[in-house]
């Protein structure tokens, strides 16, 4: 999953340390999120989106599978 966290954070003049403190996570967690090495829990994703007064979908970008299709489960 990709995200726009670094772009959004920098555009608002917020340092990693400040964001980490406000979200009660480590600065390393913020760095790992921004570099795509870590996907947040749903709770952390909500906290981040709310912090910036945005929707989760505006911060985190879901990437579909290799063939570009989303698997659907058919009803029986």
N, CA, C, O and CB atoms as a CASP TS submission, in Angstrom:
PFRMAT TS
TARGET T0000
AUTHOR 0000-0000-0000
METHOD Language model
MODEL 1
PARENT N/A
ATOM      1  N   UNK     1       0.847  -1.172   0.000  1.00  0.00           N
ATOM      2  CA  UNK     1       0.000   0.000   0.000  1.00  0.00           C
ATOM      3  C   UNK     1       0.894   1.237   0.000  1.00  0.00           C
ATOM      4  O   UNK     1       1.834   1.343   0.788  1.00  0.00           O
ATOM      5  CB  UNK     1      -0.964  -0.003   1.221  1.00  0.00           C
ATOM      6  N   UNK     2       0.587   2.154  -0.884  1.00  0.00           N
ATOM      7  CA  UNK     2       1.325   3.415  -0.939  1.00  0.00           C
ATOM      8  C   UNK     2       0.619   4.435  -0.054  1.00  0.00           C
ATOM      9  O   UNK     2      -0.531   4.253   0.343  1.00  0.00           O
ATOM     10  CB  UNK     2       1.443   3.939  -2.408  1.00  0.00           C
ATOM     11  N   UNK     3       1.341   5.510   0.243  1.00  0.00           N
ATOM     12  CA  UNK     3       0.704   6.576   1.015  1.00  0.00           C
ATOM     13  C   UNK     3       1.312   7.925   0.654  1.00  0.00           C
ATOM     14  O   UNK     3       2.379   8.009   0.046  1.00  0.00           O
ATOM     15  CB  UNK     3       0.846   6.314   2.528  1.00  0.00           C
ATOM     16  N   UNK     4       0.600   8.972   1.046  1.00  0.00           N
ATOM     17  CA  UNK     4       1.018  10.345   0.784  1.00  0.00           C
ATOM     18  C   UNK     4       1.443  11.033   2.073  1.00  0.00           C
ATOM     19  O   UNK     4       1.473  12.262   2.137  1.00  0.00           O
ATOM     20  CB  UNK     4      -0.111  11.133   0.110  1.00  0.00           C
ATOM     21  N   UNK     5       1.769  10.260   3.095  1.00  0.00           N
ATOM     22  CA  UNK     5       2.038  10.808   4.414  1.00  0.00           C
ATOM     23  C   UNK     5       3.153  11.854   4.388  1.00  0.00           C
ATOM     24  O   UNK     5       2.979  12.951   4.918  1.00  0.00           O
ATOM     25  CB  UNK     5       2.400   9.692   5.370  1.00  0.00           C
ATOM     26  N   UNK     6       4.275  11.534   3.789  1.00  0.00           N
ATOM     27  CA  UNK     6       5.393  12.481   3.773  1.00  0.00           C
ATOM     28  C   UNK     6       5.011  13.770   3.055  1.00  0.00           C
ATOM     29  O   UNK     6       5.303  14.865   3.537  1.00  0.00           O
ATOM     30  CB  UNK     6       6.618  11.850   3.101  1.00  0.00           C
ATOM     31  N   UNK     7       4.368  13.641   1.920  1.00  0.00           N
ATOM     32  CA  UNK     7       3.933  14.810   1.141  1.00  0.00           C
ATOM     33  C   UNK     7       2.987  15.700   1.964  1.00  0.00           C
ATOM     34  O   UNK     7       3.147  16.920   2.004  1.00  0.00           O
ATOM     35  CB  UNK     7       3.233  14.354  -0.166  1.00  0.00           C
ATOM     36  N   UNK     8       2.017  15.081   2.606  1.00  0.00           N
ATOM     37  CA  UNK     8       1.034  15.832   3.393  1.00  0.00           C
ATOM     38  C   UNK     8       1.699  16.479   4.609  1.00  0.00           C
ATOM     39  O   UNK     8       1.464  17.649   4.913  1.00  0.00           O
ATOM     40  CB  UNK     8      -0.119  14.906   3.846  1.00  0.00           C
ATOM     41  N   UNK     9       2.532  15.696   5.295  1.00  0.00           N
ATOM     42  CA  UNK     9       3.215  16.202   6.494  1.00  0.00           C
ATOM     43  C   UNK     9       4.079  17.411   6.154  1.00  0.00           C
ATOM     44  O   UNK     9       4.013  18.437   6.830  1.00  0.00           O
ATOM     45  CB  UNK     9       4.080  15.097   7.134  1.00  0.00           C
ATOM     46  N   UNK    10       4.889  17.287   5.104  1.00  0.00           N
ATOM     47  CA  UNK    10       5.792  18.375   4.723  1.00  0.00           C
ATOM     48  C   UNK    10       5.030  19.602   4.246  1.00  0.00           C
ATOM     49  O   UNK    10       5.438  20.731   4.521  1.00  0.00           O
ATOM     50  CB  UNK    10       6.747  17.908   3.636  1.00  0.00           C
ATOM     51  N   UNK    11       3.928  19.394   3.533  1.00  0.00           N
ATOM     52  CA  UNK    11       3.156  20.532   3.030  1.00  0.00           C
ATOM     53  C   UNK    11       2.552  21.351   4.168  1.00  0.00           C
ATOM     54  O   UNK    11       2.221  22.524   3.992  1.00  0.00           O
ATOM     55  CB  UNK    11       2.049  20.047   2.096  1.00  0.00           C
ATOM     56  N   UNK    12       2.412  20.730   5.327  1.00  0.00           N
ATOM     57  CA  UNK    12       1.853  21.427   6.486  1.00  0.00           C
ATOM     58  C   UNK    12       2.928  21.866   7.481  1.00  0.00           C
ATOM     59  O   UNK    12       2.621  22.384   8.555  1.00  0.00           O
ATOM     60  CB  UNK    12       0.847  20.535   7.187  1.00  0.00           C
ATOM     61  N   UNK    13       4.190  21.650   7.106  1.00  0.00           N
ATOM     62  CA  UNK    13       5.295  22.105   7.946  1.00  0.00           C
ATOM     63  C   UNK    13       5.438  21.357   9.252  1.00  0.00           C
ATOM     64  O   UNK    13       5.854  21.931  10.259  1.00  0.00           O
ATOM     65  CB  UNK    13       5.133  23.538   8.236  1.00  0.00           C
ATOM     66  N   UNK    14       5.093  20.074   9.243  1.00  0.00           N
ATOM     67  CA  UNK    14       5.155  19.261  10.457  1.00  0.00           C
ATOM     68  C   UNK    14       6.355  18.328  10.359  1.00  0.00           C
ATOM     69  O   UNK    14       6.546  17.662   9.342  1.00  0.00           O
ATOM     70  CB  UNK    14       3.836  18.451  10.666  1.00  0.00           C
ATOM     71  N   UNK    15       7.153  18.280  11.405  1.00  0.00           N
ATOM     72  CA  UNK    15       8.315  17.389  11.449  1.00  0.00           C
ATOM     73  C   UNK    15       7.876  15.982  11.854  1.00  0.00           C
ATOM     74  O   UNK    15       6.849  15.798  12.507  1.00  0.00           O
ATOM     75  CB  UNK    15       9.387  17.929  12.435  1.00  0.00           C
ATOM     76  N   UNK    16       8.677  14.999  11.453  1.00  0.00           N
ATOM     77  CA  UNK    16       8.386  13.616  11.832  1.00  0.00           C
ATOM     78  C   UNK    16       8.241  13.471  13.345  1.00  0.00           C
ATOM     79  O   UNK    16       7.341  12.782  13.826  1.00  0.00           O
ATOM     80  CB  UNK    16       9.486  12.685  11.321  1.00  0.00           C
ATOM     81  N   UNK    17       9.123  14.116  14.083  1.00  0.00           N
ATOM     82  CA  UNK    17       9.112  14.010  15.536  1.00  0.00           C
ATOM     83  C   UNK    17       7.805  14.544  16.127  1.00  0.00           C
ATOM     84  O   UNK    17       7.250  13.956  17.056  1.00  0.00           O
ATOM     85  CB  UNK    17      10.300  14.764  16.125  1.00  0.00           C
ATOM     86  N   UNK    18       7.325  15.652  15.587  1.00  0.00           N
ATOM     87  CA  UNK    18       6.085  16.254  16.066  1.00  0.00           C
ATOM     88  C   UNK    18       4.887  15.347  15.776  1.00  0.00           C
ATOM     89  O   UNK    18       4.037  15.132  16.640  1.00  0.00           O
ATOM     90  CB  UNK    18       5.877  17.630  15.419  1.00  0.00           C
ATOM     91  N   UNK    19       4.830  14.822  14.559  1.00  0.00           N
ATOM     92  CA  UNK    19       3.738  13.925  14.195  1.00  0.00           C
ATOM     93  C   UNK    19       3.768  12.668  15.057  1.00  0.00           C
ATOM     94  O   UNK    19       2.731  12.216  15.542  1.00  0.00           O
ATOM     95  CB  UNK    19       3.818  13.552  12.706  1.00  0.00           C
ATOM     96  N   UNK    20       4.949  12.111  15.244  1.00  0.00           N
ATOM     97  CA  UNK    20       5.089  10.910  16.075  1.00  0.00           C
ATOM     98  C   UNK    20       4.600  11.176  17.491  1.00  0.00           C
ATOM     99  O   UNK    20       3.864  10.368  18.056  1.00  0.00           O
ATOM    100  CB  UNK    20       6.552  10.435  16.101  1.00  0.00           C
ATOM    101  N   UNK    21       4.999  12.287  18.060  1.00  0.00           N
ATOM    102  CA  UNK    21       4.577  12.636  19.421  1.00  0.00           C
ATOM    103  C   UNK    21       3.058  12.758  19.503  1.00  0.00           C
ATOM    104  O   UNK    21       2.437  12.211  20.415  1.00  0.00           O
ATOM    105  CB  UNK    21       5.238  13.954  19.870  1.00  0.00           C
ATOM    106  N   UNK    22       2.464  13.471  18.557  1.00  0.00           N
ATOM    107  CA  UNK    22       1.025  13.692  18.569  1.00  0.00           C
ATOM    108  C   UNK    22       0.225  12.407  18.366  1.00  0.00           C
ATOM    109  O   UNK    22      -0.896  12.285  18.860  1.00  0.00           O
ATOM    110  CB  UNK    22       0.658  14.689  17.506  1.00  0.00           C
ATOM    111  N   UNK    23       0.801  11.451  17.638  1.00  0.00           N
ATOM    112  CA  UNK    23       0.117  10.180  17.381  1.00  0.00           C
ATOM    113  C   UNK    23       0.511   9.087  18.377  1.00  0.00           C
ATOM    114  O   UNK    23      -0.008   7.973  18.320  1.00  0.00           O
ATOM    115  CB  UNK    23       0.416   9.711  15.970  1.00  0.00           C
ATOM    116  N   UNK    24       1.422   9.410  19.280  1.00  0.00           N
ATOM    117  CA  UNK    24       1.900   8.457  20.295  1.00  0.00           C
ATOM    118  C   UNK    24       2.565   7.232  19.662  1.00  0.00           C
ATOM    119  O   UNK    24       2.331   6.096  20.074  1.00  0.00           O
ATOM    120  CB  UNK    24       0.737   8.009  21.186  1.00  0.00           C
ATOM    121  N   UNK    25       3.405   7.495  18.641  1.00  0.00           N
ATOM    122  CA  UNK    25       4.231   6.449  18.029  1.00  0.00           C
ATOM    123  C   UNK    25       5.660   6.968  17.967  1.00  0.00           C
ATOM    124  O   UNK    25       5.911   8.128  18.294  1.00  0.00           O
ATOM    125  CB  UNK    25       3.704   6.054  16.593  1.00  0.00           C
ATOM    126  N   UNK    26       6.592   6.129  17.554  1.00  0.00           N
ATOM    127  CA  UNK    26       7.981   6.560  17.454  1.00  0.00           C
ATOM    128  C   UNK    26       8.226   7.297  16.135  1.00  0.00           C
ATOM    129  O   UNK    26       7.471   7.140  15.176  1.00  0.00           O
ATOM    130  CB  UNK    26       8.927   5.354  17.575  1.00  0.00           C
ATOM    131  N   UNK    27       9.279   8.092  16.101  1.00  0.00           N
ATOM    132  CA  UNK    27       9.667   8.755  14.874  1.00  0.00           C
ATOM    133  C   UNK    27      10.031   7.721  13.819  1.00  0.00           C
ATOM    134  O   UNK    27       9.796   7.928  12.628  1.00  0.00           O
ATOM    135  CB  UNK    27      10.838   9.713  15.123  1.00  0.00           C
ATOM    136  N   UNK    28      10.610   6.601  14.263  1.00  0.00           N
ATOM    137  CA  UNK    28      10.970   5.521  13.346  1.00  0.00           C
ATOM    138  C   UNK    28       9.727   4.942  12.665  1.00  0.00           C
ATOM    139  O   UNK    28       9.780   4.555  11.498  1.00  0.00           O
ATOM    140  CB  UNK    28      11.729   4.413  14.097  1.00  0.00           C
ATOM    141  N   UNK    29       8.617   4.883  13.391  1.00  0.00           N
ATOM    142  CA  UNK    29       7.368   4.399  12.800  1.00  0.00           C
ATOM    143  C   UNK    29       6.923   5.323  11.680  1.00  0.00           C
ATOM    144  O   UNK    29       6.522   4.859  10.612  1.00  0.00           O
ATOM    145  CB  UNK    29       6.265   4.286  13.867  1.00  0.00           C
ATOM    146  N   UNK    30       6.992   6.627  11.915  1.00  0.00           N
ATOM    147  CA  UNK    30       6.616   7.594  10.881  1.00  0.00           C
ATOM    148  C   UNK    30       7.531   7.446   9.669  1.00  0.00           C
ATOM    149  O   UNK    30       7.061   7.436   8.531  1.00  0.00           O
ATOM    150  CB  UNK    30       6.680   9.042  11.432  1.00  0.00           C
ATOM    151  N   UNK    31       8.832   7.332   9.909  1.00  0.00           N
ATOM    152  CA  UNK    31       9.784   7.146   8.814  1.00  0.00           C
ATOM    153  C   UNK    31       9.514   5.881   8.024  1.00  0.00           C
ATOM    154  O   UNK    31       9.577   5.887   6.795  1.00  0.00           O
ATOM    155  CB  UNK    31      11.192   7.115   9.351  1.00  0.00           C
ATOM    156  N   UNK    32       9.216   4.800   8.719  1.00  0.00           N
ATOM    157  CA  UNK    32       8.924   3.528   8.051  1.00  0.00           C
ATOM    158  C   UNK    32       7.637   3.604   7.238  1.00  0.00           C
ATOM    159  O   UNK    32       7.555   3.036   6.149  1.00  0.00           O
ATOM    160  CB  UNK    32       8.823   2.402   9.077  1.00  0.00           C
ATOM    161  N   UNK    33       6.641   4.297   7.759  1.00  0.00           N
ATOM    162  CA  UNK    33       5.397   4.497   7.005  1.00  0.00           C
ATOM    163  C   UNK    33       5.673   5.283   5.730  1.00  0.00           C
ATOM    164  O   UNK    33       5.223   4.910   4.647  1.00  0.00           O
ATOM    165  CB  UNK    33       4.345   5.231   7.868  1.00  0.00           C
ATOM    166  N   UNK    34       6.413   6.368   5.869  1.00  0.00           N
ATOM    167  CA  UNK    34       6.693   7.230   4.721  1.00  0.00           C
ATOM    168  C   UNK    34       7.519   6.520   3.656  1.00  0.00           C
ATOM    169  O   UNK    34       7.363   6.797   2.467  1.00  0.00           O
ATOM    170  CB  UNK    34       7.414   8.481   5.174  1.00  0.00           C
ATOM    171  N   UNK    35       8.388   5.616   4.066  1.00  0.00           N
ATOM    172  CA  UNK    35       9.242   4.897   3.119  1.00  0.00           C
ATOM    173  C   UNK    35       8.605   3.621   2.589  1.00  0.00           C
ATOM    174  O   UNK    35       9.214   2.907   1.791  1.00  0.00           O
ATOM    175  CB  UNK    35      10.554   4.564   3.770  1.00  0.00           C
ATOM    176  N   UNK    36       7.380   3.328   3.029  1.00  0.00           N
ATOM    177  CA  UNK    36       6.684   2.148   2.552  1.00  0.00           C
ATOM    178  C   UNK    36       7.174   0.837   3.128  1.00  0.00           C
ATOM    179  O   UNK    36       6.850  -0.229   2.605  1.00  0.00           O
ATOM    180  CB  UNK    36       6.783   2.089   1.101  1.00  0.00           C
ATOM    181  N   UNK    37       7.955   0.898   4.206  1.00  0.00           N
ATOM    182  CA  UNK    37       8.462  -0.324   4.838  1.00  0.00           C
ATOM    183  C   UNK    37       7.467  -0.897   5.843  1.00  0.00           C
ATOM    184  O   UNK    37       7.650  -2.007   6.344  1.00  0.00           O
ATOM    185  CB  UNK    37       9.792  -0.044   5.532  1.00  0.00           C
ATOM    186  N   UNK    38       6.420  -0.138   6.133  1.00  0.00           N
ATOM    187  CA  UNK    38       5.473  -0.531   7.173  1.00  0.00           C
ATOM    188  C   UNK    38       4.082  -0.056   6.786  1.00  0.00           C
ATOM    189  O   UNK    38       3.901   1.099   6.401  1.00  0.00           O
ATOM    190  CB  UNK    38       5.888   0.046   8.553  1.00  0.00           C
ATOM    191  N   UNK    39       3.101  -0.941   6.888  1.00  0.00           N
ATOM    192  CA  UNK    39       1.708  -0.565   6.691  1.00  0.00           C
ATOM    193  C   UNK    39       1.069  -0.400   8.063  1.00  0.00           C
ATOM    194  O   UNK    39       1.247  -1.251   8.935  1.00  0.00           O
ATOM    195  CB  UNK    39       0.944  -1.627   5.832  1.00  0.00           C
ATOM    196  N   UNK    40       0.333   0.676   8.261  1.00  0.00           N
ATOM    197  CA  UNK    40      -0.236   0.925   9.587  1.00  0.00           C
ATOM    198  C   UNK    40      -1.411   0.010   9.895  1.00  0.00           C
ATOM    199  O   UNK    40      -2.052  -0.529   8.992  1.00  0.00           O
ATOM    200  CB  UNK    40      -0.675   2.367   9.699  1.00  0.00           C
ATOM    201  N   UNK    41      -1.678  -0.154  11.170  1.00  0.00           N
ATOM    202  CA  UNK    41      -2.913  -0.823  11.580  1.00  0.00           C
ATOM    203  C   UNK    41      -4.067   0.070  11.151  1.00  0.00           C
ATOM    204  O   UNK    41      -3.865   1.249  10.861  1.00  0.00           O
ATOM    205  CB  UNK    41      -2.945  -1.102  13.138  1.00  0.00           C
ATOM    206  N   UNK    42      -5.254  -0.472  11.109  1.00  0.00           N
ATOM    207  CA  UNK    42      -6.410   0.339  10.741  1.00  0.00           C
ATOM    208  C   UNK    42      -6.611   1.474  11.733  1.00  0.00           C
ATOM    209  O   UNK    42      -7.021   2.568  11.346  1.00  0.00           O
ATOM    210  CB  UNK    42      -7.671  -0.526  10.665  1.00  0.00           C
ATOM    211  N   UNK    43      -6.326   1.227  13.011  1.00  0.00           N
ATOM    212  CA  UNK    43      -6.474   2.264  14.029  1.00  0.00           C
ATOM    213  C   UNK    43      -5.487   3.410  13.795  1.00  0.00           C
ATOM    214  O   UNK    43      -5.855   4.580  13.897  1.00  0.00           O
ATOM    215  CB  UNK    43      -6.271   1.667  15.431  1.00  0.00           C
ATOM    216  N   UNK    44      -4.241   3.074  13.484  1.00  0.00           N
ATOM    217  CA  UNK    44      -3.251   4.112  13.231  1.00  0.00           C
ATOM    218  C   UNK    44      -3.584   4.864  11.946  1.00  0.00           C
ATOM    219  O   UNK    44      -3.405   6.080  11.880  1.00  0.00           O
ATOM    220  CB  UNK    44      -1.841   3.504  13.145  1.00  0.00           C
ATOM    221  N   UNK    45      -4.062   4.163  10.935  1.00  0.00           N
ATOM    222  CA  UNK    45      -4.454   4.825   9.690  1.00  0.00           C
ATOM    223  C   UNK    45      -5.567   5.842   9.954  1.00  0.00           C
ATOM    224  O   UNK    45      -5.535   6.948   9.414  1.00  0.00           O
ATOM    225  CB  UNK    45      -4.914   3.784   8.642  1.00  0.00           C
ATOM    226  N   UNK    46      -6.551   5.473  10.781  1.00  0.00           N
ATOM    227  CA  UNK    46      -7.618   6.407  11.142  1.00  0.00           C
ATOM    228  C   UNK    46      -7.061   7.600  11.912  1.00  0.00           C
ATOM    229  O   UNK    46      -7.450   8.738  11.653  1.00  0.00           O
ATOM    230  CB  UNK    46      -8.694   5.697  11.975  1.00  0.00           C
ATOM    231  N   UNK    47      -6.150   7.350  12.859  1.00  0.00           N
ATOM    232  CA  UNK    47      -5.566   8.443  13.640  1.00  0.00           C
ATOM    233  C   UNK    47      -4.822   9.431  12.741  1.00  0.00           C
ATOM    234  O   UNK    47      -4.927  10.646  12.912  1.00  0.00           O
ATOM    235  CB  UNK    47      -4.615   7.886  14.707  1.00  0.00           C
ATOM    236  N   UNK    48      -4.074   8.892  11.789  1.00  0.00           N
ATOM    237  CA  UNK    48      -3.322   9.743  10.862  1.00  0.00           C
ATOM    238  C   UNK    48      -4.276  10.570  10.012  1.00  0.00           C
ATOM    239  O   UNK    48      -4.092  11.779   9.872  1.00  0.00           O
ATOM    240  CB  UNK    48      -2.403   8.892   9.959  1.00  0.00           C
ATOM    241  N   UNK    49      -5.292   9.929   9.446  1.00  0.00           N
ATOM    242  CA  UNK    49      -6.258  10.645   8.612  1.00  0.00           C
ATOM    243  C   UNK    49      -6.968  11.731   9.417  1.00  0.00           C
ATOM    244  O   UNK    49      -7.125  12.854   8.937  1.00  0.00           O
ATOM    245  CB  UNK    49      -7.288   9.666   8.018  1.00  0.00           C
ATOM    246  N   UNK    50      -7.393  11.408  10.625  1.00  0.00           N
ATOM    247  CA  UNK    50      -8.076  12.397  11.465  1.00  0.00           C
ATOM    248  C   UNK    50      -7.146  13.544  11.851  1.00  0.00           C
ATOM    249  O   UNK    50      -7.570  14.698  11.906  1.00  0.00           O
ATOM    250  CB  UNK    50      -8.628  11.731  12.725  1.00  0.00           C
ATOM    251  N   UNK    51      -5.889  13.231  12.117  1.00  0.00           N
ATOM    252  CA  UNK    51      -4.905  14.258  12.474  1.00  0.00           C
ATOM    253  C   UNK    51      -4.852  15.337  11.393  1.00  0.00           C
ATOM    254  O   UNK    51      -4.782  16.530  11.689  1.00  0.00           O
ATOM    255  CB  UNK    51      -3.505  13.627  12.674  1.00  0.00           C
ATOM    256  N   UNK    52      -4.885  14.893  10.135  1.00  0.00           N
ATOM    257  CA  UNK    52      -4.805  15.824   9.010  1.00  0.00           C
ATOM    258  C   UNK    52      -6.184  16.258   8.504  1.00  0.00           C
ATOM    259  O   UNK    52      -6.285  16.976   7.509  1.00  0.00           O
ATOM    260  CB  UNK    52      -4.025  15.190   7.877  1.00  0.00           C
ATOM    261  N   UNK    53      -7.242  15.821   9.191  1.00  0.00           N
ATOM    262  CA  UNK    53      -8.616  16.153   8.807  1.00  0.00           C
ATOM    263  C   UNK    53      -8.895  15.701   7.370  1.00  0.00           C
ATOM    264  O   UNK    53      -9.436  16.449   6.556  1.00  0.00           O
ATOM    265  CB  UNK    53      -8.866  17.673   8.951  1.00  0.00           C
ATOM    266  N   UNK    54      -8.506  14.453   7.087  1.00  0.00           N
ATOM    267  CA  UNK    54      -8.658  13.880   5.751  1.00  0.00           C
ATOM    268  C   UNK    54      -9.314  12.513   5.872  1.00  0.00           C
ATOM    269  O   UNK    54      -9.439  11.969   6.970  1.00  0.00           O
ATOM    270  CB  UNK    54      -7.286  13.773   5.025  1.00  0.00           C
ATOM    271  N   UNK    55      -9.730  11.964   4.742  1.00  0.00           N
ATOM    272  CA  UNK    55     -10.209  10.592   4.688  1.00  0.00           C
ATOM    273  C   UNK    55      -9.009   9.657   4.572  1.00  0.00           C
ATOM    274  O   UNK    55      -7.966  10.041   4.043  1.00  0.00           O
ATOM    275  CB  UNK    55     -11.193  10.389   3.499  1.00  0.00           C
ATOM    276  N   UNK    56      -9.157   8.451   5.059  1.00  0.00           N
ATOM    277  CA  UNK    56      -8.073   7.461   4.928  1.00  0.00           C
ATOM    278  C   UNK    56      -7.651   7.332   3.465  1.00  0.00           C
ATOM    279  O   UNK    56      -6.461   7.258   3.162  1.00  0.00           O
ATOM    280  CB  UNK    56      -8.520   6.078   5.483  1.00  0.00           C
ATOM    281  N   UNK    57      -8.631   7.304   2.564  1.00  0.00           N
ATOM    282  CA  UNK    57      -8.345   7.144   1.135  1.00  0.00           C
ATOM    283  C   UNK    57      -7.537   8.296   0.556  1.00  0.00           C
ATOM    284  O   UNK    57      -6.911   8.151  -0.494  1.00  0.00           O
ATOM    285  CB  UNK    57      -9.633   7.007   0.370  1.00  0.00           C
ATOM    286  N   UNK    58      -7.547   9.440   1.236  1.00  0.00           N
ATOM    287  CA  UNK    58      -6.764  10.583   0.764  1.00  0.00           C
ATOM    288  C   UNK    58      -5.304  10.497   1.206  1.00  0.00           C
ATOM    289  O   UNK    58      -4.441  11.183   0.658  1.00  0.00           O
ATOM    290  CB  UNK    58      -7.379  11.883   1.269  1.00  0.00           C
ATOM    291  N   UNK    59      -5.036   9.658   2.192  1.00  0.00           N
ATOM    292  CA  UNK    59      -3.674   9.500   2.708  1.00  0.00           C
ATOM    293  C   UNK    59      -3.059   8.195   2.212  1.00  0.00           C
ATOM    294  O   UNK    59      -1.897   8.166   1.806  1.00  0.00           O
ATOM    295  CB  UNK    59      -3.671   9.537   4.249  1.00  0.00           C
ATOM    296  N   UNK    60      -3.838   7.119   2.247  1.00  0.00           N
ATOM    297  CA  UNK    60      -3.340   5.787   1.896  1.00  0.00           C
ATOM    298  C   UNK    60      -3.963   5.314   0.594  1.00  0.00           C
ATOM    299  O   UNK    60      -5.176   5.405   0.404  1.00  0.00           O
ATOM    300  CB  UNK    60      -3.633   4.781   3.022  1.00  0.00           C
ATOM    301  N   UNK    61      -3.119   4.805  -0.304  1.00  0.00           N
ATOM    302  CA  UNK    61      -3.552   4.384  -1.631  1.00  0.00           C
ATOM    303  C   UNK    61      -3.449   2.874  -1.736  1.00  0.00           C
ATOM    304  O   UNK    61      -2.364   2.299  -1.657  1.00  0.00           O
ATOM    305  CB  UNK    61      -2.712   5.068  -2.735  1.00  0.00           C
ATOM    306  N   UNK    62      -4.609   2.242  -1.917  1.00  0.00           N
ATOM    307  CA  UNK    62      -4.654   0.787  -2.077  1.00  0.00           C
ATOM    308  C   UNK    62      -4.172   0.418  -3.469  1.00  0.00           C
ATOM    309  O   UNK    62      -4.604   0.999  -4.465  1.00  0.00           O
ATOM    310  CB  UNK    62      -6.086   0.242  -1.834  1.00  0.00           C
ATOM    311  N   UNK    63      -3.268  -0.560  -3.527  1.00  0.00           N
ATOM    312  CA  UNK    63      -2.785  -1.053  -4.816  1.00  0.00           C
ATOM    313  C   UNK    63      -3.409  -2.406  -5.076  1.00  0.00           C
ATOM    314  O   UNK    63      -3.428  -3.277  -4.206  1.00  0.00           O
ATOM    315  CB  UNK    63      -1.232  -1.143  -4.847  1.00  0.00           C
ATOM    316  N   UNK    64      -3.921  -2.572  -6.286  1.00  0.00           N
ATOM    317  CA  UNK    64      -4.551  -3.831  -6.642  1.00  0.00           C
ATOM    318  C   UNK    64      -3.500  -4.879  -6.952  1.00  0.00           C
ATOM    319  O   UNK    64      -2.309  -4.580  -7.026  1.00  0.00           O
ATOM    320  CB  UNK    64      -5.488  -3.647  -7.831  1.00  0.00           C
ATOM    321  N   UNK    65      -3.952  -6.110  -7.134  1.00  0.00           N
ATOM    322  CA  UNK    65      -3.063  -7.236  -7.419  1.00  0.00           C
ATOM    323  C   UNK    65      -2.283  -7.059  -8.704  1.00  0.00           C
ATOM    324  O   UNK    65      -2.468  -6.080  -9.427  1.00  0.00           O
ATOM    325  CB  UNK    65      -3.853  -8.509  -7.491  1.00  0.00           C
ATOM    326  N   UNK    66      -1.406  -8.016  -8.983  1.00  0.00           N
ATOM    327  CA  UNK    66      -0.510  -7.936 -10.134  1.00  0.00           C
ATOM    328  C   UNK    66      -1.253  -7.781 -11.456  1.00  0.00           C
ATOM    329  O   UNK    66      -0.799  -7.053 -12.338  1.00  0.00           O
ATOM    330  CB  UNK    66       0.359  -9.164 -10.189  1.00  0.00           C
ATOM    331  N   UNK    67      -2.392  -8.459 -11.603  1.00  0.00           N
ATOM    332  CA  UNK    67      -3.109  -8.400 -12.864  1.00  0.00           C
ATOM    333  C   UNK    67      -4.060  -7.213 -12.938  1.00  0.00           C
ATOM    334  O   UNK    67      -4.778  -7.055 -13.926  1.00  0.00           O
ATOM    335  CB  UNK    67      -3.872  -9.677 -13.078  1.00  0.00           C
ATOM    336  N   UNK    68      -4.072  -6.373 -11.896  1.00  0.00           N
ATOM    337  CA  UNK    68      -4.880  -5.168 -11.909  1.00  0.00           C
ATOM    338  C   UNK    68      -6.339  -5.385 -11.582  1.00  0.00           C
ATOM    339  O   UNK    68      -7.138  -4.449 -11.634  1.00  0.00           O
ATOM    340  CB  UNK    68      -4.778  -4.531 -13.219  1.00  0.00           C
ATOM    341  N   UNK    69      -6.694  -6.615 -11.244  1.00  0.00           N
ATOM    342  CA  UNK    69      -8.088  -6.914 -10.932  1.00  0.00           C
ATOM    343  C   UNK    69      -8.267  -7.139  -9.438  1.00  0.00           C
ATOM    344  O   UNK    69      -7.398  -7.690  -8.763  1.00  0.00           O
ATOM    345  CB  UNK    69      -8.565  -8.143 -11.714  1.00  0.00           C
ATOM    346  N   UNK    70      -9.389  -6.708  -8.955  1.00  0.00           N
ATOM    347  CA  UNK    70      -9.746  -6.966  -7.571  1.00  0.00           C
ATOM    348  C   UNK    70     -10.550  -8.249  -7.572  1.00  0.00           C
ATOM    349  O   UNK    70     -11.528  -8.374  -8.309  1.00  0.00           O
ATOM    350  CB  UNK    70     -10.549  -5.771  -6.930  1.00  0.00           C
ATOM    351  N   UNK    71     -10.145  -9.202  -6.751  1.00  0.00           N
ATOM    352  CA  UNK    71     -10.880 -10.455  -6.685  1.00  0.00           C
ATOM    353  C   UNK    71     -12.222 -10.227  -6.018  1.00  0.00           C
ATOM    354  O   UNK    71     -12.318  -9.553  -4.992  1.00  0.00           O
ATOM    355  CB  UNK    71     -10.075 -11.525  -5.931  1.00  0.00           C
ATOM    356  N   UNK    72     -13.262 -10.803  -6.619  1.00  0.00           N
ATOM    357  CA  UNK    72     -14.596 -10.685  -6.061  1.00  0.00           C
ATOM    358  C   UNK    72     -15.057 -12.076  -5.633  1.00  0.00           C
ATOM    359  O   UNK    72     -14.755 -13.076  -6.284  1.00  0.00           O
ATOM    360  CB  UNK    72     -15.587 -10.049  -7.089  1.00  0.00           C
ATOM    361  N   UNK    73     -15.781 -12.115  -4.542  1.00  0.00           N
ATOM    362  CA  UNK    73     -16.358 -13.376  -4.095  1.00  0.00           C
ATOM    363  C   UNK    73     -17.792 -13.406  -4.566  1.00  0.00           C
ATOM    364  O   UNK    73     -18.597 -12.542  -4.218  1.00  0.00           O
ATOM    365  CB  UNK    73     -16.264 -13.546  -2.543  1.00  0.00           C
ATOM    366  N   UNK    74     -18.101 -14.418  -5.367  1.00  0.00           N
ATOM    367  CA  UNK    74     -19.470 -14.514  -5.885  1.00  0.00           C
ATOM    368  C   UNK    74     -20.374 -15.144  -4.853  1.00  0.00           C
ATOM    369  O   UNK    74     -19.977 -16.038  -4.107  1.00  0.00           O
ATOM    370  CB  UNK    74     -19.511 -15.324  -7.189  1.00  0.00           C
ATOM    371  N   UNK    75     -21.605 -14.652  -4.830  1.00  0.00           N
ATOM    372  CA  UNK    75     -22.593 -15.214  -3.909  1.00  0.00           C
ATOM    373  C   UNK    75     -23.150 -16.495  -4.500  1.00  0.00           C
ATOM    374  O   UNK    75     -23.303 -16.611  -5.716  1.00  0.00           O
ATOM    375  CB  UNK    75     -23.734 -14.201  -3.622  1.00  0.00           C
ATOM    376  N   UNK    76     -23.447 -17.436  -3.657  1.00  0.00           N
ATOM    377  CA  UNK    76     -24.004 -18.702  -4.134  1.00  0.00           C
ATOM    378  C   UNK    76     -25.499 -18.690  -4.020  1.00  0.00           C
ATOM    379  O   UNK    76     -26.153 -19.672  -4.374  1.00  0.00           O
ATOM    380  CB  UNK    76     -23.432 -19.879  -3.360  1.00  0.00           C
TER
END
